[in-house]
């Protein structure tokens, strides 16, 4: 800690991180041990976080992340979208295909930003807000592959006809961005994805990841 930081705020944020990393919640004693502070401090932290609906406690006294975190999370998408747009525009214009940023939303892949090329005669219509299961389409498959950390994988995923007949997709996951799980990709009308598209999508994913760090 430095003179410019708040110890209480730091502890409160650490509580939220600890609770976010568990599915079954934590007791006051468990939080006290993990934080290295006494139980009285933990009680005060939890009471404050509860007032803002960031934490809830069940009948057994176990603390869990509260619904207030979801309200904060809804503001993340616009910030992520704004940061990603320059790289998506460049990708769409370079490839001549619809570029998109997709984030994980539960068990779905959710398109949060879409940029269409300006110079093509036709392209695939793809809208922000479109969602599909993670195991279908390049965007979702790229995310699942990143979770597995498969050795020797080129870093991007190619698919054909999984979401729309006659359409191909290429996507690469966002890597090294804390708290954000997603991918950058393109979708195009073609029999196969051109060879240069995969590496270009991978570069765009790196650009977006850098913008979000």
PyMOL commands that set and color helices and strands:
alter all, ss='L'
color gray80, all
select helices_A, chain A and resi 7-20+28-35+39-51+68-73+76-95+138-148+195-212
alter helices_A, ss='H'
color red, helices_A
select strands_A, chain A and resi 55-57+63-65+98-105+108-115+131-133+156-160+167-173+182-189
alter strands_A, ss='S'
color yellow, strands_A
deselect
rebuild
show_as cartoon
